[in-house]
Amino acid sequence: MTEKDKLPPKTCTIDRLVTVQNDVEKVIKGVKTATRRNGRYADIGEVLDLNGKKFVIENVYAQKLGEMTDKHAKQEGYQSLEEYKKVILSYHPGMKWLPEMKVWVHEFKPMKTNIQ
């Protein structure tokens, strides 16, 4: 049984994984190497295409918001967990930061074909 076989079905498609223009730019620059979503948007090994640049999904796993650290926020392209929280809550008016809330982490890296 592979890692992919242990995951629940996807709830959305990979093309919806990174949609905010600022985040797209962070991914392309290599500053953002992970995205957290309330559902599973990609399978391990699937390819994300952002403005013609390709990124492969390396890992997908569940995480509670309360388990996040500054290191995780840096994967998301932010300097600290507090900065990440502030931005995420601004995207979702009325949402509260609930430590027990489970999110899906999608970690990715540039495909070697991007290297010039």
C-alpha positions as CSV (number, residue, x, y, z in Angstrom):
1,M,0.0,0.0,0.0
2,T,1.4,3.4,-1.0
3,E,1.1,6.7,0.9
4,K,-1.4,7.8,-1.7
5,D,-3.6,4.7,-1.0
6,K,-3.8,5.7,2.7
7,L,-5.2,9.2,1.9
8,P,-8.9,9.9,1.7
9,P,-10.3,11.0,-1.7
10,K,-9.5,14.5,-3.0
11,T,-12.1,17.2,-2.2
12,C,-11.0,19.6,-4.9
13,T,-8.6,19.7,-7.9
14,I,-4.9,20.7,-7.9
15,D,-5.6,23.7,-10.1
16,R,-7.4,25.3,-7.0
17,L,-4.4,24.6,-4.7
18,V,-2.6,28.0,-5.1
19,T,-4.8,30.7,-6.5
20,V,-3.9,34.0,-4.7
21,Q,-1.6,35.9,-7.0
22,N,0.8,36.8,-4.1
23,D,1.1,33.1,-3.2
24,V,1.6,32.1,-6.8
25,E,4.6,34.5,-6.9
26,K,6.0,33.2,-3.7
27,V,5.8,29.6,-5.0
28,I,7.6,30.6,-8.2
29,K,10.3,32.4,-6.3
30,G,10.8,29.4,-4.0
31,V,9.7,31.2,-0.9
32,K,6.5,29.2,-0.5
33,T,6.9,25.4,-0.4
34,A,3.6,24.3,1.2
35,T,-0.1,25.2,1.2
36,R,-2.6,24.3,3.8
37,R,-6.2,23.8,2.8
38,N,-9.4,22.6,4.5
39,G,-9.6,19.7,2.0
40,R,-7.3,17.5,0.0
41,Y,-6.5,19.1,-3.3
42,A,-3.7,16.9,-4.7
43,D,-2.1,13.5,-4.7
44,I,1.6,12.8,-4.0
45,G,3.4,13.0,-7.3
46,E,0.7,15.1,-9.0
47,V,2.0,18.2,-10.9
48,L,1.0,21.8,-10.1
49,D,1.4,24.2,-13.0
50,L,1.7,27.9,-12.1
51,N,2.3,30.3,-15.0
52,G,4.0,27.6,-16.9
53,K,6.3,26.6,-14.0
54,K,5.8,23.0,-12.8
55,F,5.9,21.9,-9.2
56,V,5.5,18.3,-8.0
57,I,3.6,17.4,-4.8
58,E,6.0,15.7,-2.5
59,N,3.9,15.1,0.6
60,V,0.2,15.4,1.7
61,Y,-0.8,15.0,5.3
62,A,-3.3,16.2,7.9
63,Q,-2.3,18.7,10.6
64,K,-4.1,20.5,13.3
65,L,-3.8,24.3,13.3
66,G,-2.6,24.1,16.9
67,E,0.4,22.0,15.7
68,M,1.7,24.7,13.4
69,T,5.0,26.4,14.3
70,D,7.0,29.3,12.8
71,K,8.8,26.7,10.7
72,H,5.5,25.7,9.1
73,A,4.6,29.4,8.5
74,K,7.9,29.8,6.8
75,Q,7.0,26.9,4.4
76,E,3.9,29.0,3.6
77,G,6.0,32.0,2.8
78,Y,5.6,34.0,6.0
79,Q,8.1,35.2,8.6
80,S,6.1,33.9,11.6
81,L,3.1,31.9,12.7
82,E,1.4,35.1,13.9
83,E,1.9,36.8,10.4
84,Y,0.4,33.6,8.7
85,K,-2.6,33.6,11.1
86,K,-3.3,37.3,10.4
87,V,-3.2,36.8,6.6
88,I,-5.3,33.6,6.6
89,L,-8.0,35.1,8.9
90,S,-8.1,38.2,6.6
91,Y,-8.9,35.8,3.6
92,H,-11.7,34.2,5.5
93,P,-13.8,36.9,7.3
94,G,-15.5,35.5,10.4
95,M,-13.2,32.5,10.6
96,K,-11.6,31.8,14.0
97,W,-8.2,30.2,14.5
98,L,-9.3,26.9,16.1
99,P,-6.3,24.8,17.3
100,E,-8.2,21.5,16.9
101,M,-9.2,22.3,13.3
102,K,-7.6,19.9,10.8
103,V,-6.2,21.1,7.6
104,W,-4.4,19.3,4.7
105,V,-0.8,20.2,4.1
106,H,0.4,20.0,0.5
107,E,4.2,20.2,0.2
108,F,5.8,20.7,-3.2
109,K,9.1,21.5,-5.0
110,P,10.0,22.7,-8.5
111,M,10.2,20.0,-11.1
112,K,13.7,19.5,-12.5
113,T,12.3,20.4,-16.0
114,N,12.0,24.1,-14.7
115,I,15.8,24.4,-14.4
116,Q,17.2,26.4,-17.2
